[in-house]
Amino acid sequence: MPLTDAQVKQLQPKEKPYKTFDGGGLYIEVFPDGAKRWRYKYRFGGKEKRLALGVYPKVGLKDARKKH
């Protein structure tokens, strides 16, 4: 189920970093210091790769989906 902007705003830091997926490999990673970073997970040449798309709220949900 895709994320909403309200859900992204409500994500709270925990003791360890965690991921919340939007779909199609796009997810937001929340760090213990409260930072939220957009990431894209994909495969190239049979290997798993990650691409950083930006920091939330500078890069919003709509922008992250466009970059994805």
N, C-alpha and C positions, 0 to 999 in steps of 0.2 A: 504494500500500500504506500503510495507516494507521501512524502512529508508535506506539511503545510508550513507557512512562515511562522505561524503561532507556535507550532510544535518545536521548531528550531530555536525560537527565542526562549522557550521554557526549559531547554536542556540544561541541566545543572552538572557542575564538575563532581567527580567521584575520586576515590583514592587512586585509581589507576585510569589511564586513558581508555575510552571506549568509543565504539562506532555505532552510528545509526544510519541505516541504509535508506536511500530514496528510490533506487531501482536502476537497472542497467549498469551497475558497477559504480554509480555515484553514491557517495556517503559523506557524512560530516563526522569528523573525529573531535571529541571533546577531551581536553587535557585537564589534569588536576588544578592547574593555575587558572582555569576558566577560559582558556583560548579555544576557539572553535575553528577548525580548518577543513575546507572542502577537499576531498580526494576523489580520484577516479581509478578504480581497479580494473585492469584489463590483461589480456594475454597477448604476447607477441613472440612468435617463434617457439611456442610451447612453454614459455616462461611467464610467470605472473609478474606484472609491473604495476607501479602506482604512480600517478601523476598528481601533483599539487595544483589545485585550481584557484586557491586564494583563501583569505582569512575572513570569517564572518565577524561583523556585519558589513565590512567593506565590500565583500562580494556576497550579494544576497542569493536567495534560493533561485530566483529567476535567472540571474547572471550565471550561476554555477551550472544550471541546466543548459544554458546556451553554450558555455564553454565545453561541456560534456559532449 
